[in-house]
Amino acid sequence: MNKRIEIRHKRVKNKILNTFTRFSLSALAVISFFYLAPIFVNFAEKNFNNKEFTNNSKNILNKTLKGKTFEENDTWTQSDEIDLLYDILEENNSEINLVRYTTSEINALFKEVKYNLEEVRDTKLVKPVDIGLLPNEIKNIDNIKKRKEMFIKIVLPLIVKENNKIRIDRKRLFTILGKNSNTDIEKKWLEKKYKQYGVRQNDLSTLKIRMDEIPVSLAIAQAAKETGWGTSRFALKGNALFGQWTWSGEGLKPKNAEKGEEHKVMKFHSLQLSVRAYLRNLNTHSSYKNLRKARTKLRNRNKPLDSLILSSHLDKYAETGTEYIEVLQKIIKQNNLKDFDEARLLPSSKDLESLI
């Protein structure tokens, strides 16, 4: 009898012990889960989530500030034209009809807003006049000085405006580079910029090299050369200021194109879009990698972007090669275009908008 009671006590004791052991293990597992989960999540975000830019952004910024240079990544330098210009091509399909003013109307507008190039050279301030189309009569201006002046006054605000956009984007990029992690809005913005600049995801150093301005004087000189100071068929019929080729977009066929050549000169809805596409072209195409490299060196030395230095890397822009460079540099010097390199756009006003 006593033996049975003893066995029963032993079974009860073992049962209690087993229950306690299971309870203890379960509790330990729960505690371990809540303790280890945050650590694992943090590790996963840093190492597996390719949209979280946390690993090297500060290192990139620190090296940049110390003057160390970065090589542009070659693994994705030639992107599809449609991908690179998708935002420009979308605006190209705009149904808004722009007004083509006459030269007399444009001159009257410039006089009304007191837009004077000599004043711009002195003050470095540009009136935010947005002329969407060149006047057809520009080719009839016999006085070369007056024709050049009208052309510069039309394209100058457009170039400064697009450079402003890039400057703001570049500032935002450096802000992101200085952070340990990024918001969803910043991630989406970076994804958009990777696409626009033909850069693979997370290649922040290449994006930093490509997302930069082109000197105003160089842009004006190229526009002048490519359009004959605004008189070419491509400029007047296609708003093409820089003779940019296309294989997929809408364009104008060159009259002297050889048989079998499929390229066209890209047409744009407005002069503004032509300027934007030009900057995108120089900032992404592999032919202008040396220009971007030279620009980065100037940045790292805290020197201004010199159009004469950068133009020497544009031998691949035209078939004439080095001769093309000589022409550009001659245009820059003879017309004192470097006076406009530090130009800034004045804020727009409702009074000005009502005049345009």
TORMARMAR-984513 format. One line per 2 residues: number of its first residue (from 1); their letters; for each residue x, y, z of N, C-alpha, C. Coordinates in pm, whole numbers, plus 50000, padded with zeros to 5 digits. Example, Ala and Ser with C-alpha at 12.3 -4.5 7.8 and 13.67 -1.06 7.14 Angstrom:
<atoms>
1> as> 51319/49431/50780/51230/49550/50780/51320/49670/50780; 51285/49775/50708/51367/49894/50714/51290/50003/50787
</atoms>
This chain:
<atoms>
1> mn> 50084/49880/50000/50000/50000/50000/50088/50125/50000; 50182/50125/50095/50274/50239/50103/50355/50252/49974
3> kr> 50385/50138/49915/50464/50139/49791/50386/50204/49677; 50251/50171/49672/50168/50231/49568/50158/50384/49585
5> ie> 50142/50424/49712/50134/50569/49739/50264/50638/49698; 50373/50571/49726/50504/50629/49692/50520/50643/49540
7> ir> 50475/50540/49468/50483/50545/49320/50396/50658/49265; 50273/50670/49327/50182/50774/49282/50242/50912/49306
9> hk> 50303/50932/49424/50367/51060/49455/50478/51093/49356; 50551/50988/49321/50662/51006/49229/50612/51049/49092
11> rv> 50498/50986/49047/50440/51023/48917/50390/51167/48917; 50323/51206/49025/50273/51343/49037/50388/51443/49035
13> kn> 50493/51404/49110/50611/51491/49118/50675/51510/48980; 50686/51397/48905/50745/51402/48771/50660/51485/48675
15> ki> 50526/51470/48690/50434/51544/48605/50446/51695/48627; 50454/51731/48758/50470/51873/48793/50602/51927/48739
17> ln> 50707/51842/48755/50839/51882/48708/50841/51902/48556; 50776/51809/48484/50770/51819/48337/50691/51943/48294
19> tf> 50582/51969/48364/50501/52087/48331/50580/52215/48353; 50649/52218/48466/50730/52336/48497/50840/52356/48395
21> tr> 50903/52242/48354/51011/52250/48255/50960/52302/48122; 50843/52247/48078/50785/52295/47951/50748/52443/47957
23> fs> 50692/52483/48071/50653/52622/48089/50775/52715/48084; 50883/52669/48150/51007/52748/48153/51067/52763/48014
25> ls> 51067/52652/47938/51122/52656/47803/51038/52746/47711; 50906/52737/47728/50817/52822/47647/50840/52970/47679
27> al> 50851/52998/47807/50874/53137/47848/51008/53188/47795; 51108/53102/47802/51240/53139/47752/51236/53166/47601
29> av> 51160/53081/47530/51148/53098/47384/51080/53231/47350; 50973/53265/47424/50901/53390/47400/50991/53511/47427
31> is> 51062/53504/47541/51152/53614/47577/51262/53630/47472; 51318/53515/47428/51425/53519/47328/51376/53578/47197
33> ff> 51251/53543/47160/51195/53594/47034/51187/53746/47036; 51129/53801/47144/51112/53946/47152/51246/54018/47167
35> yl> 51345/53950/47220/51476/54011/47234/51555/54006/47103; 51546/53891/47031/51626/53873/46911/51561/53931/46785
37> ap> 51427/53940/46785/51357/53987/46665/51405/54123/46618; 51411/54225/46706/51459/54357/46660/51599/54354/46603
39> if> 51685/54269/46665/51823/54258/46617/51826/54200/46476; 51745/54095/46455/51740/54031/46323/51682/54126/46218
41> vn> 51574/54196/46254/51511/54290/46161/51610/54398/46120; 51682/54452/46218/51780/54556/46191/51890/54505/46099
43> fa> 51934/54380/46124/52037/54318/46042/51987/54298/45899; 51862/54251/45889/51804/54224/45757/51790/54352/45676
45> ek> 51747/54459/45744/51729/54586/45674/51860/54638/45620; 51966/54617/45695/52097/54669/45655/52161/54584/45546
47> nf> 52130/54454/45543/52203/54365/45455/52122/54305/45340; 51990/54300/45352/51911/54235/45249/51817/54329/45175
49> nn> 51783/54440/45233/51690/54532/45169/51767/54630/45081; 51766/54607/44948/51848/54688/44860/51793/54827/44836
51> ke> 51680/54860/44896/51626/54995/44881/51660/55081/45002; 51731/55026/45096/51770/55102/45215/51915/55144/45198
53> ft> 51939/55271/45176/52073/55319/45146/52143/55360/45275; 52194/55262/45349/52252/55293/45480/52399/55255/45490
55> nn> 52448/55176/45396/52579/55115/45416/52697/55208/45391; 52688/55292/45288/52809/55365/45253/52786/55512/45222
57> sk> 52668/55564/45247/52642/55702/45208/52731/55801/45281; 52747/55782/45413/52832/55875/45488/52978/55861/45447
59> ni> 53019/55737/45415/53156/55717/45371/53182/55791/45240; 53083/55784/45149/53095/55854/45022/53109/56003/45045
61> ln> 53024/56058/45130/53028/56202/45157/53160/56241/45221; 53207/56161/45319/53332/56193/45387/53450/56193/45290
63> kt> 53454/56093/45201/53562/56086/45104/53555/56202/45005; 53431/56239/44970/53413/56351/44878/53465/56479/44940
65> lk> 53431/56501/45067/53472/56622/45134/53623/56628/45154; 53686/56511/45160/53831/56505/45176/53903/56519/45040
67> gk> 53824/56532/44934/53884/56554/44803/53920/56429/44727; 53876/56312/44776/53905/56189/44705/53808/56176/44588
69> tf> 53858/56132/44475/53776/56124/44355/53713/55987/44341; 53604/55982/44267/53535/55857/44239/53531/55835/44089
71> ee> 53549/55712/44049/53539/55679/43907/53394/55648/43874; 53353/55695/43758/53216/55668/43714/53205/55521/43677
73> nd> 53096/55458/43720/53076/55316/43695/53048/55291/43548; 53120/55196/43489/53105/55166/43346/53001/55058/43317
75> tw> 52949/54995/43421/52864/54879/43397/52729/54914/43339; 52689/55041/43346/52560/55080/43291/52568/55223/43239
77> tq> 52652/55244/43140/52669/55378/43088/52579/55406/42969; 52541/55302/42896/52456/55321/42780/52317/55267/42810
79> sd> 52226/55354/42848/52091/55314/42878/52000/55345/42760; 51886/55285/42760/51790/55306/42654/51744/55451/42651
81> ei> 51736/55506/42532/51696/55646/42514/51561/55676/42579; 51467/55583/42564/51332/55602/42618/51336/55608/42770
83> dl> 51421/55526/42832/51433/55527/42979/51496/55657/43028; 51601/55701/42961/51672/55822/43005/51588/55948/42988
85> ly> 51509/55952/42882/51433/56074/42850/51283/56058/42873; 51244/55959/42955/51102/55928/42968/51019/56049/43011
87> di> 51070/56129/43105/50994/56246/43152/50986/56354/43045; 51094/56367/42965/51096/56464/42857/51003/56421/42744
89> le> 51005/56292/42712/50918/56240/42607/50771/56252/42645; 50741/56237/42774/50603/56254/42820/50556/56397/42797
91> en> 50642/56494/42832/50606/56635/42812/50603/56671/42664; 50679/56596/42583/50680/56621/42439/50543/56596/42377
93> ns> 50465/56512/42444/50330/56480/42395/50225/56579/42446; 50270/56688/42504/50177/56786/42559/50085/56841/42450
95> ei> 49959/56859/42488/49861/56912/42394/49848/57065/42404; 49928/57123/42492/49925/57270/42506/49992/57334/42385
97> nl> 49920/57421/42320/49974/57491/42203/50047/57618/42247; 50176/57621/42219/50256/57738/42254/50241/57846/42147
99> vr> 50251/57970/42191/50240/58083/42100/50377/58116/42042; 50382/58129/41910/50508/58170/41846/50502/58321/41822
101> yt> 50576/58395/41902/50576/58540/41891/50666/58586/41776; 50641/58704/41729/50727/58765/41627/50845/58832/41698
103> ts> 50947/58867/41620/51063/58933/41680/51025/59068/41741; 50935/59139/41677/50893/59270/41730/50817/59253/41861
105> ei> 50735/59149/41872/50662/59123/41996/50757/59085/42109; 50858/59004/42076/50956/58963/42177/51039/59082/42222
107> na> 51080/59165/42128/51157/59286/42163/51076/59379/42252; 50946/59390/42223/50858/59474/42305/50848/59418/42446
109> lf> 50841/59284/42457/50834/59219/42588/50963/59243/42666; 51077/59226/42600/51206/59248/42666/51218/59392/42717
111> ke> 51169/59485/42635/51173/59626/42675/51081/59653/42793; 50964/59588/42792/50865/59606/42899/50919/59559/43034
113> vk> 50989/59446/43034/51040/59390/43161/51183/59437/43190; 51236/59523/43101/51371/59578/43119/51477/59468/43123
115> yn> 51468/59381/43024/51562/59270/43012/51676/59314/42920; 51795/59336/42980/51909/59390/42908/52032/59304/42936
117> le> 52099/59258/42832/52214/59168/42851/52331/59235/42922; 52353/59362/42896/52462/59432/42964/52438/59438/43114
119> ev> 52313/59456/43150/52279/59456/43292/52298/59318/43353; 52266/59214/43277/52286/59077/43324/52434/59049/43346
121> rd> 52517/59098/43256/52663/59079/43270/52714/59143/43399; 52656/59254/43435/52700/59328/43555/52641/59269/43684
123> tk> 52512/59244/43683/52442/59202/43806/52435/59052/43824; 52453/58977/43713/52440/58830/43714/52297/58786/43746
125> lv> 52200/58873/43720/52059/58842/43744/51984/58840/43612; 51908/58733/43590/51837/58713/43464/51686/58721/43486
127> kp> 51618/58793/43399/51472/58798/43404/51417/58660/43367; 51318/58611/43440/51264/58476/43413/51165/58476/43296
129> vd> 51213/58517/43179/51129/58522/43059/51134/58386/42991; 51018/58325/42975/51010/58190/42918/50949/58197/42779
131> ig> 51036/58202/42678/50991/58200/42539/50996/58055/42492; 50881/58001/42454/50874/57859/42421/50921/57822/42283
133> ll> 50911/57918/42188/50945/57891/42049/51027/58008/41993; 51119/57979/41905/51196/58085/41840/51106/58156/41738
135> pn> 51125/58285/41720/51047/58357/41618/51098/58321/41478; 51007/58300/41386/51049/58266/41249/51133/58376/41187
137> ei> 51107/58501/41228/51176/58615/41166/51320/58630/41212; 51364/58547/41305/51501/58563/41356/51603/58546/41243
139> kn> 51567/58463/41145/51660/58441/41033/51666/58561/40939; 51570/58653/40955/51566/58772/40870/51636/58892/40933
141> id> 51687/58875/41054/51759/58985/41120/51898/58994/41057; 51916/59095/40974/52043/59108/40901/52159/59148/40991
143> ni> 52129/59228/41092/52234/59271/41184/52273/59154/41274; 52394/59101/41251/52439/58981/41322/52441/59003/41473
145> kk> 52485/59121/41515/52492/59152/41658/52354/59146/41722; 52252/59202/41654/52116/59201/41707/52058/59060/41708
147> rk> 52091/58981/41605/52042/58843/41599/52100/58761/41714; 52229/58776/41737/52293/58705/41847/52233/58746/41982
149> em> 52210/58877/41996/52157/58928/42121/52017/58870/42149; 51932/58864/42046/51799/58808/42065/51807/58661/42100
151> fi> 51893/58589/42030/51908/58445/42056/51953/58420/42199; 52054/58492/42244/52105/58473/42381/51997/58507/42483
153> ki> 51924/58616/42460/51821/58657/42555/51709/58554/42566; 51684/58480/42458/51580/58377/42460/51628/58251/42532
155> vl> 51749/58204/42500/51795/58075/42554/51856/58086/42694; 51909/58203/42730/51976/58220/42860/51887/58182/42979
157> pl> 51764/58235/42990/51680/58199/43105/51646/58049/43109; 51634/57989/42990/51600/57846/42982/51714/57760/43036
159> iv> 51837/57797/43002/51955/57721/43048/51973/57738/43198; 51963/57862/43245/51978/57889/43388/51871/57814/43468
161> ke> 51750/57810/43416/51639/57742/43484/51668/57593/43499; 51716/57527/43394/51744/57383/43400/51864/57354/43490
163> nn> 51965/57442/43487/52078/57425/43579/52034/57441/43724; 51939/57531/43747/51884/57549/43882/51823/57420/43934
165> ki> 51748/57353/43848/51684/57228/43887/51788/57123/43926; 51894/57116/43846/52001/57021/43876/52072/57058/44006
167> ri> 52091/57188/44028/52158/57233/44150/52077/57193/44274; 51945/57210/44265/51857/57173/44376/51861/57021/44399
169> dr> 51858/56945/44290/51865/56799/44300/51997/56755/44362; 52105/56820/44320/52238/56785/44372/52247/56813/44522
171> kr> 52189/56925/44563/52187/56958/44705/52109/56854/44784; 51998/56811/44728/51918/56707/44795/51994/56576/44803
173> lf> 52067/56542/44697/52147/56419/44696/52251/56422/44807; 52319/56536/44825/52421/56545/44929/52359/56537/45068
175> ti> 52236/56587/45082/52165/56572/45209/52140/56425/45238; 52100/56350/45136/52074/56207/45151/52203/56132/45181
177> lg> 52313/56173/45116/52442/56108/45138/52488/56124/45283; 52445/56231/45347/52488/56256/45484/52402/56189/45589
179> kn> 52301/56113/45548/52211/56049/45644/52241/55900/45657; 52206/55844/45774/52227/55701/45797/52117/55616/45735
181> sn> 51999/55672/45718/51889/55599/45656/51800/55699/45584; 51714/55647/45497/51633/55734/45414/51484/55706/45429
183> td> 51405/55810/45409/51261/55796/45415/51211/55733/45285; 51086/55690/45284/51028/55632/45164/51026/55732/45049
185> ie> 51001/55858/45082/50998/55963/44979/51137/55979/44918; 51241/55974/45000/51379/55986/44951/51416/55867/44864
187> kk> 51372/55747/44904/51400/55627/44824/51338/55637/44685; 51212/55682/44681/51142/55695/44552/51209/55801/44466
189> wl> 51254/55909/44530/51322/56014/44456/51453/55961/44397; 51527/55884/44476/51652/55826/44427/51627/55731/44311
191> ek> 51523/55649/44321/51492/55555/44213/51463/55630/44083; 51393/55741/44094/51362/55825/43978/51490/55881/43917
193> ky> 51580/55927/44001/51706/55987/43953/51799/55881/43894; 51800/55761/43952/51880/55653/43895/51837/55628/43751
195> kq> 51707/55632/43728/51652/55606/43594/51688/55720/43499; 51670/55843/43544/51696/55958/43458/51843/55969/43419
197> yg> 51933/55929/43508/52075/55943/43482/52142/55812/43439; 52061/55709/43411/52115/55583/43361/52211/55518/43457
199> vr> 52179/55524/43586/52267/55469/43690/52198/55351/43757; 52273/55244/43782/52212/55130/43849/52185/55164/43995
201> qn> 52087/55096/44052/52044/55127/44188/52160/55117/44287; 52161/55213/44380/52258/55219/44490/52396/55269/44448
203> dl> 52416/55298/44319/52546/55351/44275/52546/55503/44296; 52555/55542/44421/52546/55683/44458/52663/55765/44407
205> st> 52781/55706/44400/52898/55781/44357/52887/55820/44209; 52836/55730/44125/52816/55762/43983/52706/55866/43967
207> lk> 52600/55854/44047/52491/55951/44041/52543/56090/44077; 52631/56098/44176/52688/56226/44216/52770/56289/44103
209> ir> 52841/56205/44027/52922/56255/43915/52834/56305/43801; 52727/56233/43773/52642/56267/43658/52544/56379/43687
211> md> 52496/56388/43809/52398/56490/43844/52469/56622/43874; 52500/56695/43768/52572/56821/43786/52543/56914/43669
213> ei> 52580/57039/43687/52548/57143/43588/52647/57146/43472; 52603/57213/43367/52689/57245/43252/52701/57397/43249
215> pv> 52822/57451/43233/52837/57597/43230/52744/57663/43128; 52684/57772/43167/52590/57843/43080/52658/57882/42949
217> sl> 52781/57929/42958/52853/57974/42839/52874/57861/42739; 52898/57740/42788/52917/57625/42699/52784/57589/42632
219> ai> 52676/57591/42708/52544/57559/42653/52503/57659/42546; 52525/57788/42572/52490/57891/42472/52574/57872/42346
221> aq> 52703/57845/42364/52792/57829/42249/52750/57710/42163; 52714/57600/42227/52671/57483/42150/52539/57508/42079
223> aa> 52447/57576/42147/52318/57608/42085/52340/57700/41965; 52430/57796/41979/52460/57889/41870/52521/57815/41752
225> ke> 52616/57726/41781/52683/57650/41675/52586/57556/41605; 52504/57485/41680/52416/57384/41623/52300/57445/41544
227> tg> 52261/57567/41575/52144/57628/41511/52177/57747/41422; 52304/57787/41415/52337/57908/41339/52271/58029/41403
229> wg> 52285/58035/41536/52224/58143/41615/52071/58149/41594; 52012/58029/41592/51866/58020/41590/51802/58018/41453
231> ts> 51879/58004/41347/51823/58013/41212/51804/57878/41143; 51846/57770/41201/51839/57640/41134/51697/57585/41127
233> rf> 51674/57495/41031/51544/57430/41015/51509/57349/41139; 51608/57283/41198/51583/57200/41317/51537/57285/41435
235> al> 51594/57406/41445/51558/57494/41556/51418/57553/41538; 51388/57595/41417/51260/57663/41392/51143/57566/41378
237> kg> 51167/57447/41323/51058/57350/41305/51051/57245/41415; 51163/57221/41481/51164/57116/41582/51208/57161/41720
239> na> 51231/57291/41739/51278/57344/41868/51404/57274/41916; 51482/57225/41822/51604/57150/41855/51722/57247/41858
241> lf> 51765/57284/41976/51874/57380/41991/52012/57316/41983; 52018/57184/42002/52150/57120/42014/52171/57004/41916
243> gq> 52084/56991/41818/52103/56888/41715/52108/56747/41769; 52034/56722/41875/52038/56590/41939/51971/56484/41853
245> wt> 52041/56373/41832/51989/56265/41748/51891/56178/41826; 51804/56111/41750/51713/56014/41809/51693/55898/41712
247> ws> 51673/55780/41770/51642/55662/41691/51501/55610/41722; 51443/55664/41827/51311/55614/41869/51206/55725/41879
249> ge> 51250/55849/41904/51154/55957/41921/51118/56023/41789; 51029/56122/41797/50989/56196/41679/51101/56292/41641
251> gl> 51130/56302/41512/51239/56389/41473/51232/56433/41328; 51329/56515/41288/51341/56567/41153/51460/56500/41085
253> kp> 51439/56452/40966/51545/56384/40892/51640/56486/40831; 51771/56473/40858/51867/56566/40796/51865/56551/40643
255> kn> 51870/56663/40574/51862/56660/40428/51984/56594/40365; 52099/56605/40433/52222/56549/40379/52253/56410/40435
257> ae> 52152/56344/40496/52174/56211/40554/52202/56109/40445; 52301/56025/40468/52336/55923/40370/52235/55808/40374
259> kg> 52227/55735/40266/52132/55624/40257/52167/55517/40360; 52065/55472/40433/52087/55371/40536/52096/55428/40676
261> ee> 52119/55559/40686/52124/55623/40817/51982/55644/40869; 51954/55588/40987/51818/55589/41040/51794/55700/41142
263> hk> 51897/55768/41185/51879/55867/41291/51806/55991/41239; 51744/56061/41332/51679/56189/41304/51724/56289/41410
265> vm> 51701/56415/41385/51725/56517/41487/51596/56528/41568; 51606/56507/41698/51488/56500/41784/51411/56631/41786
267> kf> 51278/56619/41775/51189/56734/41785/51142/56750/41929; 51120/56874/41970/51074/56901/42106/50951/56991/42103
269> hs> 50868/56973/42204/50748/57055/42217/50783/57201/42243; 50896/57222/42310/50938/57358/42344/51090/57365/42350
271> lq> 51142/57486/42348/51285/57507/42362/51335/57458/42498; 51251/57474/42601/51289/57432/42737/51322/57283/42742
273> ls> 51240/57202/42676/51263/57057/42676/51390/57022/42600; 51421/57100/42499/51545/57078/42424/51666/57099/42514
275> vr> 51662/57205/42596/51771/57233/42690/51783/57120/42792; 51670/57074/42843/51671/56967/42943/51731/56838/42886
277> ay> 51694/56806/42762/51746/56684/42698/51895/56697/42671; 51940/56816/42637/52083/56840/42612/52165/56815/42739
279> lr> 52119/56870/42851/52190/56849/42978/52191/56702/43016; 52078/56635/42994/52070/56490/43024/52167/56412/42937
281> nl> 52180/56454/42811/52269/56387/42717/52415/56396/42762; 52459/56518/42794/52598/56535/42838/52624/56466/42971
283> nt> 52522/56453/43051/52539/56394/43184/52526/56242/43187; 52491/56181/43075/52470/56036/43077/52544/55959/42968
285> hs> 52561/56019/42850/52617/55943/42738/52765/55912/42761; 52803/55792/42721/52942/55747/42744/53043/55831/42665
287> sy> 52998/55894/42557/53090/55977/42477/53142/56097/42554; 53069/56137/42659/53107/56258/42733/53155/56227/42875
289> kn> 53203/56105/42891/53253/56063/43023/53374/56147/43065; 53460/56179/42971/53579/56259/43004/53542/56400/43046
291> lr> 53435/56454/42987/53386/56585/43029/53341/56579/43175; 53268/56473/43210/53219/56459/43348/53336/56437/43444
293> ka> 53437/56366/43397/53555/56342/43481/53629/56474/43508; 53643/56555/43404/53709/56685/43419/53626/56776/43511
295> rt> 53496/56770/43499/53407/56850/43583/53420/56809/43730; 53429/56679/43755/53446/56629/43892/53577/56676/43952
297> kl> 53683/56679/43872/53812/56728/43921/53804/56874/43962; 53733/56953/43882/53715/57095/43916/53636/57108/44047
299> rn> 53533/57026/44063/53453/57029/44185/53538/56993/44307; 53618/56889/44293/53700/56844/44406/53807/56945/44446
301> rn> 53843/57032/44352/53942/57137/44381/53875/57270/44417; 53741/57266/44431/53663/57386/44464/53684/57498/44363
303> kp> 53696/57459/44236/53712/57556/44128/53583/57567/44049; 53558/57684/43989/53436/57699/43908/53441/57611/43784
305> ld> 53324/57577/43731/53318/57495/43611/53355/57582/43491; 53469/57553/43432/53524/57633/43323/53482/57575/43189
307> sl> 53408/57655/43111/53356/57607/42983/53468/57578/42883; 53580/57651/42891/53690/57628/42798/53759/57495/42827
309> il> 53768/57460/42955/53827/57332/42993/53734/57218/42954; 53606/57231/42986/53510/57122/42961/53484/57105/42812
311> ss> 53486/57213/42736/53461/57202/42591/53566/57120/42519; 53686/57113/42576/53794/57036/42514/53766/56886/42513
313> hl> 53660/56844/42584/53623/56702/42588/53498/56674/42505; 53465/56766/42413/53346/56749/42329/53380/56714/42184
315> dk> 53495/56653/42164/53536/56617/42028/53444/56512/41966; 53371/56438/42049/53281/56334/41997/53139/56386/41974
317> ya> 53117/56514/42001/52982/56569/41983/52950/56587/41834; 53052/56615/41755/53032/56635/41611/53140/56561/41533
319> et> 53112/56538/41405/53205/56463/41322/53335/56539/41298; 53331/56670/41317/53452/56751/41293/53553/56742/41406
321> gt> 53518/56679/41517/53612/56651/41625/53677/56774/41686; 53809/56781/41679/53883/56892/41741/53847/57027/41680
323> ey> 53810/57026/41553/53768/57151/41488/53642/57205/41555; 53553/57115/41595/53430/57153/41664/53463/57222/41797
325> ie> 53561/57169/41867/53605/57227/41995/53657/57369/41972; 53739/57386/41870/53796/57517/41838/53686/57619/41809
327> vl> 53583/57577/41737/53472/57667/41704/53398/57708/41830; 53370/57611/41918/53300/57641/42044/53378/57741/42128
329> qk> 53507/57717/42142/53590/57805/42224/53599/57945/42164; 53597/57952/42032/53599/58081/41964/53469/58158/41990
331> ii> 53356/58087/41986/53226/58149/42013/53220/58201/42157; 53271/58121/42250/53270/58161/42392/53352/58287/42414
333> kq> 53470/58290/42355/53561/58404/42375/53513/58529/42304; 53477/58516/42177/53439/58634/42098/53313/58702/42150
335> nn> 53223/58623/42210/53097/58679/42258/53093/58698/42410; 53209/58680/42474/53220/58698/42619/53109/58622/42695
337> lk> 53087/58499/42654/52977/58421/42711/53002/58378/42856; 53129/58377/42896/53158/58339/43035/53103/58441/43136
339> df> 53064/58556/43086/53001/58657/43173/52870/58605/43233; 52811/58504/43165/52681/58454/43208/52689/58329/43297
341> de> 52811/58282/43323/52825/58156/43398/52774/58164/43541; 52780/58281/43599/52732/58296/43737/52592/58355/43745
343> ar> 52525/58361/43632/52391/58421/43627/52290/58340/43707; 52201/58412/43774/52094/58349/43853/51960/58405/43808
345> ll> 51858/58322/43814/51725/58361/43769/51652/58438/43878; 51598/58553/43841/51516/58630/43934/51384/58557/43957
347> ps> 51322/58574/44073/51192/58510/44099/51088/58558/43999; 51000/58467/43959/50894/58503/43865/50787/58583/43937
349> sk> 50720/58669/43864/50611/58748/43922/50486/58733/43837; 50371/58757/43897/50244/58747/43824/50237/58852/43714
351> dl> 50296/58968/43738/50296/59074/43637/50372/59030/43513; 50487/58962/43536/50568/58916/43425/50496/58805/43349
353> es> 50435/58712/43425/50364/58600/43362/50249/58649/43275; 50185/58757/43317/50072/58809/43240/50116/58872/43108
355> li> 50243/58911/43102/50295/58972/42980/50334/58868/42877; 50370/58749/42924/50418/58646/42832/50300/58574/42765
</atoms>
